[in-house]
Amino acid sequence: MRSTLGIIMAGGKGERLMPLTRHRAKPAISFGGIYRLIDITLSNCINSGLYKIMVLPQYRSRTLMQHLEMGWNIFSPALGHFLHIIPPQMTRGEQWYLGTADSIRQNLDLIEGLGLDLCLVLSGDHVYKMDYGRFGEWHTECKADVTIAAIELGKEFASSYGILEVDDSWKVTGFQEKPKRPKTIPGDEAHVLASMGIYLFNTEVLLEVLREDERPDFGKDIIPGMLSKYRVFGYPFRRENKIRDIVIHIDPLQGRKEILVERAEDSSYWRDVGTLDSYWNSNMDLTGERPYFNLYGKLWPIRTYQMQYPPSKTALSADSENPPRSGQAYDSLIAHGSVIVGGVVRNCVLSYNVYVQDGALVEESVVLEDAVIGKGAKVKKAIIGDGVFIPPGMEIGYRPKEDMKRFTVTPRGITVVTRDDLKNL
């Protein structure tokens, strides 16, 4: 990937993730306890040998830019490596980035000046592992002008994605953006072939198309207009993507063993974290002994900036009745600095510096940094925002109709609580 430029879209408002995106960009939202969403895409780049990267932020980007500056200052200019953070430069008039294609169009001079052969366009808010090198090989073998990573999804999700039609060689013959009546996969009426929002362009084609077509978005505008003139191919992600990794196995007789697998179980995993429900789901997918998305492989590590907190701790509560209650955590990810004193945590993801007090019960929830779950409080199927204090004895997630009067409740019934919600309680 020496002659490939990675371009990460990081500027969307993330309105469907409100209220989590009220004060920060979507790619900067906490994920998996210690990470930010953008860390997943950046780690895919590094693990694929892609070291020339541009990040295009826009909306409430301060937290995102701070995270990138602190945690991703790992590139060597002497070797031609870089991570450039490029907010809107207003090079084409007094306007912000108007869409995915427009954000790149406003930086065409920078892209052309680099003289690289390929441009890999990525999103900063997806959860997946992808070997972009294999993606590039497919692109070259197809002699494509642009290749779109595609994944099979249930047709009920079609209205949220661009839907591809392909022939036997995976050449794209049709493209519908968020259709209400999608064309399903031939022979499979229950599924569609959805764009993952990952595009690999020949650079000269990208420059030509964006100079000829002024429309703002790739999926809605640019890609459908390319089908008649250019070689556009799909990439079968679930079939072709293979993540080679070392997984840890504990043998009851021999102890710890490291096993090399040629295709890790999560090679076909992908989630677009575009809604509160998908954010909660993707965090829940991290829990358990064999998670759907594994953070513990050795050959495909997920990197981030690690906050300097002490180890997490469970402790007996001195305030509870005799005998004292112990802090307990089951099937959960607990980040540094978190303390569970006499409370119980089940199937949860706790970010940095979370405190669970005596008698509290937290189940199937995502709890962000610096939150405190008060004594005897009960939280179930919830997202608890950063810095939130759940008062003693409060119950969240048990009576959705009551929760709706005070908090955001998602279609799936996940209750979202932020500091702003609790100001007037």
Buried (B, 14 or more C-beta within 10 A) or exposed (E): BEEBBBBBBBBBEBEBBEBBBEBBBBBBBBBBBBBBBBBBBBBBBBBBEBBBBBBBBBBBBEBBBEBBEEBBEEBEEEEEBBBBBBBBEEEBEEEEBBBBBBBBBBBBEBBEEBEBBBBBBBBBBBBBBBBBEBBBEBBBEBEBBBBBBBBBBEBEBBEBBBBBBBEEEBBBEEBBBEBEEBBBBEEEEEBBBBBBBBBBBBBEBBBBBBEEBEBBBBBBBBBBBBBEEBBBBBBBBEEBBBBBBBBEEEEEEEEEEEEEBEEBBBBBBBBBBBBBBBBBBBBBBBBEEEBBBBBEBEEBEBBBBEBEBEEBEBBBBEEBEEEBBBBBBEBBBBBBBBBBBBBBBBBBBBBBBBBBBBBBBBBBBBBBBBBBBBBBBBBBBBBBBBBBBBEBEBBBBEEBEEBEEBBBBBEEEBBBBBBEBBEEE
